[in-house]
Amino acid sequence: MKSILAHKYEEIISIENLLLAWQEFVKGKRNKRDVQEFQFNLMDNILQLHYDLKNNTYKHGGYQQFKINDPKLRTIHKASVCDRLLHHAVYRILYPFFDKTFVSDSFSYRNNKGTYKALNGFREFGHIASKNNTKTCWVLKCDIKKFFVSIDQNALINILQKHINDENVINLLKKIILSFKPNGLPLGNLTSQLFANVYLNELDQFVKHKLKVKYYIRYADDFVIMSEDKKRLKDLIPTVIDFLQDKLKMELHPDKIFIKTLSSGVDFLGWVNFNGHRVLRTKTKWRMFKRMKNNSDRETMSSYLGLLKHGNTHRVVEKLILC
């Protein structure tokens, strides 16, 4: 039985929710010019947004585009302050509802989850699947090709409609989703993070409940499945490929599907993971050294030391300090 959102459109667009959303949105952005301009007439702008939403005259604007290295080149699309405020208002109502529908083994864009919870989950599953390192543990690792730009907007809307009966809410979500052309979701919208998990929750549910996979972890568009049966993992690949193509209009990256033993090391979330320990990926390590030579400030050093405490990195820490 599908869970149905109890909150109504009026709660999302209420002045109270918009004000609370502003308090969350403005953190760390008060020195931005566009935010300062919006804040100069804050109540007038919030009242106008509320009026437009209430009278169905609201229209989502376009996006400013820019690129960042994170560490690979990514294209970010930035909406107006008014639209981003609405994203926060929608998110703060929808996220708690949808989060309860997600499997416990998805870790991206979720409160109290994140990269290191995913890595620890990987390590825990590795112990279980290998019978405490007494059996060979095989790991299937996959990556969804061009994930955010490949999300089918109509398929996403159909998934949302299974959980939301209020047509006004659905129409508002359509305005947000369809504001990005020609398809996919923009990196930069807070709602994109939620919608991405709603979309791939279909895969999570299929893998966990239809395929009965025990040891599965997904972080954004990367996922791993562990088993002591290599043939079982090989047989899963075409099944997962068919599901993604038929239900979600997505593809696995053909060059990023592999099956390896855990004892040989599995590259996942920036670390090479082994039985009981992990080491930093070589590319990440050399990028870190290069950055520290060019910019050895205390904040960057503290950030890297915080990263390195999550693995076997004693020699890396020593070398980093000497940069």
Secondary structure, 3 states (H helix, E strand, C coil): CCCCCCCCHHHHHCHHHHHHHHHHHCCCCCCCHHHHHHHHCHHHHHHHHHHHHHCCCCCCCCCEEEEEECCCEEEEEECCHHHHHHHHHHHHHHHHHHHCCCCCCECCCCCCCCHHHHHHHHHHHHHHHCCCCCCCCEEEEEEECCHHHHCCHHHHHHHHHHHCCCHHHHHHHHHHHHCCCCCCCCCCCHHHHHHHHHHHHHHHHHHHHHCCCCEEEEECCEEEEEECCHHHHHHHHHHHHHHHHHHHCCCECHHHCEEEEHHHCEEECCEEECCCCEEECHHHHHHHHHHHHHCCCHHHHHHHHHHHCCCCCHHHHHHHHHC
